Amino acid sequence: MRKRFDLAVIGRGLMGTACARHLAEAGRSVALIGPDEPEDAAAFEGPFASHHDAGRITRILAADADWSRLSARSVARYRDIEARSGIAFYHPVGGMMAAPSEGHGKAFGDAFLAVADAEGIAHDRLSDAALAARFTMLRFAPGTRAAWDPAGGWIDPRAMRRAEEALAVQAGATVLRETAVRRRGGEVALGSGQIVVAGHVVVATGGYAGMDALLPRPPRLQVFGRTVAFAEVGRDQAAAFADMPALIFFPEGHGHDLYVLPPILYPDGRWLVKIGGESTSPSLGSAAEMAAWFRGGGSVEAGRGLLRELARLMPDLPMERTSVGACAVTFTATGKPCIARLDETVTVLTGGNGAGAKCADELGRLGAMVAEGASLAAEGYGCDFDAPAI
């Protein structure tokens, strides 16, 4: 059986689903291809995804102007997406970036403060006594500089993806809950044997874009398994941290930044504070390695290190009930997303570089433009979003 569409988008993650929405709302017939989230990860054979979570940081503040612009344009559309889909996902509790004024992290702090000024981002600058008084639940080293962004906070990535998909379907898109196993030109073979025929195909499969043989020349990607850690709090404790911002910070003496999310109610009924960020972690070079990493649930040792930093940052946070989880991050050679039309039949849209969830709607819009043959030159970014091939 063959189904025909103007465009097919492979990948029902955040970028792919947003891309399908923008294409469908432009009047194109669109197939959005990808399996649902697995109910039992241990038995799942298909592709995994890092958006299967309840919390991701959102912020306009960034140490790079392009990332700031991507985020600002996405955040500006959040409320419209929520209103039209009827699905809430945005929680603007404030987003903060913090770094020491000397030593490790100074350059990072200089960069995000400079971008905030250059891009005219609304923010409050805080340091030392003012920082401690504003956010009493957090303990920073002396000399820490911070910028607080009122539009920042956190998103529920599952809910945001559902909202994007709901709008895509409202606009006429067809969702095919299957795994794409092969592509030849505009023909995409699904696991069931069904063939989708499209005038153009967008491959938005995250880290799998370099592994799944759906592209004629995969971009140069590095995919790493990451560990996240959680500390469980009670409902009353969660309420006591109601003013806590989503945070990216450099711990004292560290050579890289970490991120922390305020208490979020997870689907299993637990209120969890989440921390993540590693300088080194396992490299994932195949779909089998990716599956094994997600099924394994992350590194207990890495989780212990993250929880130690969380205890230093939030000494009043209960640490009796903790856990770890698995995540993955996809880096490109340029440090920017890869949005490139590789030939007349296929476009690649991938490379969140650990910062893509919050700006997925804008990345999806740019992916839709490129898939239709448009140039991004007039979009106001400092890069062309191409990436070297392997």
N, C-alpha and C positions, 0 to 999 in steps of 0.2 A: 504494500500500500504506500502511495506517495502523496504527501501533502505539499502544496506550493505556497510560498510566501515571498513578499518583497525582500525581507531580511530575516535571518535567524540569528539569535543571540545564544551562544552556548555558555552557560554559567548563570545559575540563579542566586549568586551572591549579591553583595551590595552594589558593586559597579555594574555587573551585567543586568540586574533587574532595573536599575536606574536608566541604563542605556535603552532597554526595551521600552520603558515608559516614554522617554523622550521621542523615540522613533514612532511609537504608536500614536502619541498625541500629535505628531506631525502628519498623521494620516496614512502611515505605512502599515501594510499587513505584516505582522511580526510573530514569529515563534520564539518563545522563551523556553530554553531547554535546560533541564537539570533535575536531579532527584531532590526529594524532600529531605529535611533533617532526619538522620537515623534515629529511630526509637531506641535501638540497642546498639551503641557504638561498638561494643565488643564483637558483635556478629556482623557488622556492616561491611560490605565488600566494595561499595562505591566511593566516590570522592568525598573527603571531609572538608570542613570549612571552619574558619576561626570566628565567623560572625554568629555561630551557635552559642550565644552568650547573652547575658542580660545587661551588660554595661560596657560602654566605650566612651572615652573622653571626647568631648567636642570643645573646640576653642578656635578663635580667630588669631590669637597670639601664636607666633611661630618664629623660629630662628632663620627662616628663609621666606622671602617675599612671595614666591610662587605658591608655596604651601598656604600662606596666609590668605592669598587671593582665592585659591581653590576653596578654602574653608568658608571665607566670608560669603561667597556666592551661594554655597550650599546652605549655610545657616540661614541666609535670607529667605530661602524657599521652604524651610522646615514647616512653618506654621501653615502655609498653603497646602503642603502635602498632607499634613495632619487633618486639616479642615475638610479637604475634598475626599480623603479616604475614610475619615471617621476613625483613624487609628492614631493614638497618641504615642510619641516616642521621645520627645525632646524635653529635657529637664534643665533649664538654665539656672543652675545654682551658683554659677560662676566658675571660671577656669583660671587657674593660676600657674605661672611658671616661676621658678625660684632657682637661684644659683649664687654661689659665693662671689664676693667681690675680688678675691685673690685666689691664686692657685688653680687647681683643677676646676673646670666649670666656668672660669671667668669669661673665656671667649664665648661660651654658650650664652651667658647672661648678657654680654655686650651685644650679641647678635639679636636676641629677641627684643631687647629694649630698642635697638636701632630700627628694627623692622616695625615695631609699634609706632615709633615716631614717623618714619617715612611713609607708612601706609595710613596714618591717621586713625589708628585703632583706639577706640574708647577704652581706657583702662586706668586703674589706680596703681600708683607705685608705692611700695611699702618696703621698709627695712627695719631690722632690729626691734626697738620698742613698739613702733606702730604695727609691725607685722605680728609680734607676739600678742598685742592687745586685740587685734582684729580677729585672729584665729587662735583661740586659746587651746584648742585641741592639738595643735601642731607645735613641735619644738625644732627650731632651726639653729644651726651654728651661728655664732656672732659674725656679723659682716654679710649675712645673706641679703641679697636684693631680690625683690619679687615684683611681678606685674599681675594684677587681677583683672580679668576680662569679664564684664557682666554678661556678655552673650555666650560665654563658655559654660561648661557643665558636663552633662553626660547624656548619651542617647542609648536607647535600648535597640541594639542592632537587629535583633530578630523582628521587632515591631516595625522598625524603619523599612526593612526589606519587605515585610508584608504590606506596608502602606504603599510603597513603590509598585509592588506587583498588583495590588488592588486597582490602582490608577491605570496601570498598563492594560489590565483586563477590561476596565471600564472603557478604555479607548479602542478596544477591539483585539488586543493581543491574545494569542493562544498559548497556554502554558502546557508544556509536555514534560511530565514528571519522570524523565528517564535520563540515563547517562548516554552522552554521545560517545561512540566508540571509534568512529572513523569519519574523515571528511575528504571528499574529492571534489575540488572546485566548489560549486554551490550545493552539492549533495552531502547531506549529513546522515550517517547511519546511526540509528539508536540501538540500544541493547535488546529491544524487542524484535528487531529486524525491520522496523518501520524506517522509511526513507523520507527525510525532509529535504525539499528542494527550494532553494532561495536564490534570489539575485545576488545577494552578498551575505557573508557570514561574519559575525563578530565573535571572537574567541575571548571570553572573559572568565577564565578558569583559575585565576590566582596563580599560586605556585605551580599548579599542574600545567600551566602554559608551556613550560619547558620540558614537560614529561609525557604529555598525552598524545603526541604525534598528530595534532590537529592543525599545526602550522607548517608552512613550507620552510621557514627559517625561524626557529624559536629565538626569542630575545635572550640576551645574556642575563640570566637570573641566578641569584643565590637564595636558596630557601633554607631557613633554619627552624628547627623545633624550639619553641619557647615554653618556659614554665611560668605559670601564674600561681599566686598563692592567695588564700582567703583567710580572714579572721571573722568568725561569726559573732554577732552581737544580738542582744534582745531588742524587742520593739522599743522599749523605753530608752535604751542606750542609743539606738538609731535616731530617735527623736532628739536626743541631747547633742548629736552631731549634725543637726539640720542645717547649720550654717557652714558646714565644711565644703570647700570647693573641690572640684576635680583638680588634680595637681600633677605637674611634672617638675621634678627637682633633682639637684645634684647632692647626694649625701656627702657629708664631710669626709674628705680623703678619697672619694671615689673618682674614677676616671670616666664615668658615664652616668647618664641620668636614669632615674626610675620614675614610674607613674603610680599614682594612688587614686582610687575612686572612693567617694563617700559611701556610707551604707546604702545598699540597694537590695530591694526585696526580690529574691530569685523565685523562679516558678515552683520550687519545692517548699516554699514558705520560710526559708531562712533569710535573715538580713546579713549580708556579707560586705566587708570592706576588702577591696581587691588591690593587690600590688603586683607589678610586673616590671621587667626590664633587666636584660642580661647583656654583658659584653661578648660572651662566648656561649655557644650552645651547639647541639648536634646539627650538622649539615644534612639536609634531606635531598637526595638526588634522584629518587624514583617514587612512583606512586606507592610501591610496596613499603618503602621506608616511611613515607608520609602516613600511611595507614597504621603501621606499627607504632609510630610515635603517638598518634592520637589515641589508639587503643590502650597504650601504656599509661596515659594519664599524666605525663610530665615527669620531671625529676624531683624526687623527694629531697635530695641534697640541695639543689638549686632553690627549692621552695623554702628550706630552712634558712638559707641566706637572705632571701627576700623578707621572710617574717622577722628576722633579727633587725633588719633596717626599718620595718614597719613599727616594731616595738620602740626603736630609738626615736622615730618621728612622732609617734603617738603613744607616749608612756601610759596614758590613762585608758588605752584600749584593751579590753579583755583579750587574752591570748590562749584561753583554755581549749577552745574548739577551733582548730585550724585545718586547712586542707590545701591540696595543690591540684592543678589542672594543666592540660596541654593546650598549646596554641601554636601557631606557625606564622612566620613573617617572611615576606617576599621582597628582596631588595633587587633593584636594577643597577646597571653599571653607572647610571647617571645620578642616582639618588632621587629621581623624579619618576612618576608613573610613565609607563610605556603605552602610548596611544598612537598606533601607526597602521596605515593601510599598506599591507605587504604586497598585494597584487589586486587585480580587478575583482577577485572573489572573496578576499578575507582581510579583516582588520583585527589586530590584537589590542586588547584593553586589559592591562594587568600592572602589577607593581605598586602595592600600597606603601612599601618601605616603612611599615610600622606606623603610618599616619593617614592611611587612606579611608578608614571607615567614616569619619566625620564629614569628609568632602566627597563621598561617593556619588552624590547626586550631580555635582558639577563634573566629575570625571565621566559619569555616564552621559551627560550632555555632550561633552567634548568627543567621546567615543562615537556617539550618534552622528555628529558632524563629520568626523573623519570617515566613517563607514559610508556616508553619502557623497564622499568625494570633496568635501569642503576643506578649506585651509583654516588652520588655527592662528595664522599670522596676525590677524586683527583682534585677537581675543585678549590681548593685554598681558600675556605671560612672557617671562624672560627666557623660556626654553621652548623647543618645538615638540617635546614629549616623545621623541623617537628614542630608540635604544639600540645599541650595537647587537648584532646577531652573535650566536655562539660561534 
